[in-house]
Amino acid sequence: MCVLAAERTFFCTFAAMNNDFQLLTPLLDVNPEPGVRVLAADVSPLESDELFWFALSRVSSHRRKLVEETKNRKVQNLRLGAALLLDKLLNQHGLHECDMEYFEGEHGKPGFATMRNLAFSLSHSGSVAAAALMPAPFVTYESRAWKNGEPMRRIASSLGLDVQKQTHKWESVAKAVFSEEELAAISQATAPDEHFTRLWARHESHVKATGEGVGRPLPEIPAEARIHEFQFGDYLLSLCIL
């Protein structure tokens, strides 16, 4: 067995043995629809070096690479926290994140390479990481891009998740991507900061579900999209299912 394979086996075994040890305590644990589960947690415990390295040993080489590619410890904690939550979601299906293999579709949208009957989405903001998982095949959506006179089609999961911490620094972003109607709604709202955050999370979850990414202007959310929204503390979370 090669060194990397042996290392990965050790990490996965170590993870399985310690699966009942809760590194993160969920701030949110909901089932918005049958078979769909969403978790969100504060990643502050990962500021401990001991817990950080222990947690890093519990995730796949793909997730470790994403964590290690940035030197910003706050971002590392958030990415690692999201991976731990994904692992917890996979556990209910008898799976471990450290065993998962990934592929990247157009625009880098990730999916499980060998478990395509499961769709997932990760997000983080402030000190909170979030993860969502649902049993669903990958589906194809028509994109806004055109090639040779025909609309391009891209593979996307039918699930998109976004969590946002409320902020008062939103005017430049809102003016760049929101419609005139949405801008008017924000300015007329009794709580403009919350209204902006809710709209932004809603749009982000939609483009993450389609795989198109944020553009200018933002694509319209179709009537058939099922949006679930949750608020906890200063955070708003939006889940889009298509």
Secondary structure, DSSP 8 states (H G I E B T S, - for coil): --HHHHHHHHHHHHHHHTTT--SS-EEEEE-SSTT-EEEEEE-GGGGSHHHHHHHHTTS-HHHHHHHHT---HHHHHHHHHHHHHHHHHHHTTT--GGG--EEE-GGG-EEESS-TTEEEEEEEETTEEEEEEEE---EEEEEEEEETTEEEEEEE-SEEEEEEE--S--HHHHHHHS-HHHHHHHHHSSSHHHHHHHHHHHHHHHHHHHT----SS-----TT-EEEEEEETTEEEEEEE-
